[in-house]
């Protein structure tokens, strides 16, 4: 199932909508402004919190934690060092692991594990700068088929790579 993430460029708090392939709004990513650490909430259309996404403080390498019901569901972190290509890793609470590879700044990357692809994230189909698709493999019966979790991971990648882009531009 395809989801469209439509970010708003000049919005305080980084709120944006996630739409399904029919153009219906299904999730709100509610960025919490004025917090000590970067925090987002993924909410359904009734305003119910589905997940809380927080940047980990004082971590050896960049990491963000996804919580559901007050418990950690997954942690997204950068690999310590890989000379070939950048990779992010998703460590699931149940012990599984996903790997994220591709062009993070260009929003052209794949999330996968030993069971195959979980999602493909792509901006190439859109002329609007801050819109990209998250194509979730909802046929999976494990955590990889959970759109809310996969979208939360995409929010983490977005937040973590925006930090990199600011570092490269010297604007931080």
N, C-alpha and C positions, 0 to 999 in steps of 0.2 A: 504494500500500500504506500502510495506517495503522499508526502506531506510537504507543504510549502511554508518556509519560514520567511516571514516578511519583517525585517528589522526596520525600525525607525531610526534614522540617522541622528537627529538632534532632539532626542527625548531624554529628559532627566529621569534617571533610574533604569534606562535600557529596557523598557517594556516593549514587547512585540507579540504579534499573533502567529499562531501556527494553524494553517488551514489544511483540510483534507483535499484529496484530488478533485472533489466537486466544488471547491471554493468555499466550503463551509468552515467557519472558525471552530476549532475543536480544543485548542489549548491556548492559554495565555502564559507567556514567560514574563514574570513580574520581577524586574531588576530592582533590588533594594538599594536606593541611593543613601548616601551619608552613613554607611556602615563602615566599621573598622576594616572588615575584609569583604571581598566581593561575594555577594549573595544573590541568588535567584530563586524564585519559587515557580514551579510548574503547576498551573491550576487548570481545572476543567472549566466548562462554560458556566457552571453554577458557582464558580469562585472557590470550589473545594481544592485544598492543597493536595497535590498528588506526589510531589517530590520537592525537596529543598536541596539546592546545589550551593556548596560553599567552597571557597578557596581555603586550603589548609594553611594555617599560619606556621611559621618556623619549621618548614620542611626542607630537607636536604635538596630535593628537586621539586619543581613545580608540581602541585597536586590539587585536585578538587574532589570533594566528597559528595556523593549523591545519597541523600537520606530519604527513606520512606517510612512513615509511621514512627519517626524518632530513631530508627535503626539505620546503620550504614548499609546501603544496598550495593554500592560500588564505589571504587576510587579510581579516578583517571589521573595518570601521572606520566611524566616524560621519562624515557629511558635515560640512564645516566650518560652513556656515550655510545654512539653508533656512527662510525666513519662513513658508512655507505649512504644512509638516508635517515631523516627524522622519523621517529616512531613514537607513538603514545601507546600506553598499555592501560586496559581497563581490568582492574582486579575486582571480581565479583565477590560478594559476601559468602556465597556458597563454595568458593574455592576455584571457580572457573576463571579463565582469563581470555580477554579479547585483545586483538592487535589492531591499531589504526595506522594506516600508511597512506601516503599520497601528498598532495599539495594542500597544506592546511590553510595558508594565506589566500590561495585562489579558490578555496572551498571545492576541491576535487579530490576526494579521498574515500577510502573503503574501510569499513569496520568488519572484521571477520575473526573466526576462530578455527579450530580443527574441524568443526562441522560444516565449514563453508562460509559464504558471505552472510553477514547480518544486515548490513545497510550500505548503500552507496549514496554519498552526498555529492551534489553537483550544482554548480552555478551556470554551467555552459548553456542551459536551455533558456536563460533569462537575460533580457537586456537591462532590466532594472538592477542597479548595482547591489542593493542589499536584499535580494531575494535569492534563495537557493532551495533545492529540493532534497528531501531526505526520503529515500526509497527503502522502506523497512521490509525485510523478508518476514511478513506476518504468518507465513506457512510453517515457520519453526514453532515447536511446542515448548522450547526452553526459554530462558531469559532473552535470547536474541530475537524472539518474536513479540516482545513487549514494546509497543510503540512509545509509551511514556518513558521507559528506561533508555531506549535508544535515542530519543529526542533529547533527554537529559544529558546523555553523553555528547551529543552534537553541541549543546549549549556549552559544555565544559571545553570542548575543542575550540569553539569560537572564542570564549573568554581567554583561554590560555594562549592562543595564537595572536589575539589582539594585543596582549601584553608584549609579545615578541616584536610585533610590528612597531609599537611605540618605542621599544628599545632601539630598534634599527634606525628609526627616524630621529632619535634623540629628543623626543618630546615628553618623556616621562617625568 
